[in-house]
Amino acid sequence: MVTNRLVFRRLASWYAETLWRRPDGALACHHAAVVSDGFIFSKAPGAMSHASTIVAAGDRLVAAWFSGSLESRPDVAIFVSVNNGLDWSEPVEAANGRQDKGRRYACWNPVLFQPASGPLILFYKVGPSPRTWWGSYVTSTDGGTSWTPARRLPDDILGPIKNKPVQLANGDILCPSSAEDDGWRVHLERSTDLGNSWKRTIPINDGKSVAAIQPSILIHDDSSLQLICRTRQQRIAESWSSDGGNSWTELRLTSLPNPNSGTDAVTLADGRHLLVYNPSSRRRSPIVLAVSRDGRNWRDSLVLAEGPGEYSYPAIIQAADGLVHVTYSWNLSRIRHVVIDPGKLPGAQT
């Protein structure tokens, strides 16, 4: 079954690229807000490339993803590429799942995070499956060019499960996380000392009435936060905190569709919120950027990709120059990078 699914996705990838590729090598993403749109690499490290993450570190962008023969196989590792403003570097392996006794496990869902001070952090998971994986991380003091040896997080800490942490006004780092060993349940992990120690909250849902994972965090003010989550209930779920993430409301379903696929969201410097998601209850196509002023009412503003194939697992950030960067999995074989001017999005002034 897995083999057949992979063959189908490769065929879909060929079909989409053959029909939609423009002569300049870019896919058709026509919109005044799109500054640039292209692939991070031309030659993939492995047959499957998925679950990208992106961060602004100093004067450069750093992207990471997992790649190997197929998700969950032991050869799947974390790869990194750096953009110095001109182009993306060739992918380099930053971490793998080799253990002390020689055994090797798959790596999963990297998450890049640059705190206000200290080195760049690359979180990721290691293990045979999401039910049994554990959290690890490496750090870089040169903007993603080189990385320390891997370190394992404490046993009860998984790290950010798919989407980026946020650093609150008081300096606390808050990681959006989730676990799949006892239903799909969302929790938060907090560090008050720049990642030297961590404290995990209790799950905010029971994993049954609303089965949710992979939250992202929106910031409404110093104390008001919002979680946006993937679910098995064919809709995006949300939860709110009025005390800086110490306690959360019951996770509830929104009206936004979700085909059991990852999303990501970011709060812009001007207070608006952006969400990247698949506006479908069944398919991972199209992939769309939505805008909101209050985190409750969303407007689909920009179609990033649509048509045959799978466009999924996005990551989104805003850089210091105000531009927004989105990466996503393109047919599970390549990583797409789109740069957006948020001031030119529909509804920008409303």
C-alpha positions, 0 to 999 in steps of 0.5 A: 500500500505504501509503495502504491501511494508513493508511485501515485504521488510521483506520477502526480508530481510529474503531471503537475510539473509537466503541465504547469511549469513556465519556461523560467522554471517557476510554477504559476503563482500569479499575484501582485503580492508574490515577490518570488516563487521557486524551489529550494533545491533542484536535486533532492537528497532523497526520493521523499522531501517533506515537512519543511521549516524556515527561519531568518537568522541574521542576514540569511534565511535557513530552511530545513526538511526531512529527506530519505527513501520514504517517511519512517525509514531509517535513512530519513535525515534532516537536511539544511539549506542556507540563502544569503540573499542570492540563492539557496545553497546545496542541501547538507545533512544536519542531523540523522537518527544514528544511535550509540550502538549503531542502530539508526531510526528515522528523523521527523519534522524539523523546526528551526528557531532563532531566539533573541539571543544565543545560537540558532536551534534546530529541533527534530524528532527521532524514532520509528513512529510518531507514537514512539519518537523522542525530541532532539536538537542541534545548534549553530553559531554561524547561521546554519553553516555548521551544527553541533552534535545532536542532543536529546531533550528530556524524556517528557519533552518533545520540542516543537512538534511541527511549527515554530516556537514563539519568544514572549515579551518576558523572554520565555520560549513557548513551544507548540507541541503534541503527542500521539501515544494516547490519542492526538493531544496538544500540549505546550512546553515552556523554557524560562532560561533559553532552552536549558530547562523545560516544563510541559503543560498537561494536554489541553484536549482528551484526544477523542472528541477533538483529536488534534496535533501540530499547533501553531501560536498566534500572539494577540497581545502580551497575555492573549495567545491563540493555538491553531491545530490540525485535527482528524475531524476535517476542520481546524481547531483552536484554543485561547489563552488569556494569561500568556500560555499558562492555561488554555480554553477547551479546544474547539473546532472552527469553520475552517476545513482541514484534510488531516494535514499540517498548517502553520500561522504567524502574527505580523508586525502590524497585528494581522495574522496569516494562516497557510492551510489546505481549504479542503476536508479531504485533499491536500490541494490547493494550498492557500494563504488566509488573512485575519485581523482577529484570529477568528474571521479568516479570508482566503487571500492568495492561492499558492498552488492548486490542481493535481498533486499534493501541496502540504505541511507549510511553514511561515515567518515574517523577516525583519524587512517585513517580507513573509516567507512560506515553504511547503512540500511540493508533491512530497519530493521538493520544497517550494519557497514563496516570498510575499509582500503582506502589504499587497495582500487583499484586505491588507488595509481592512 
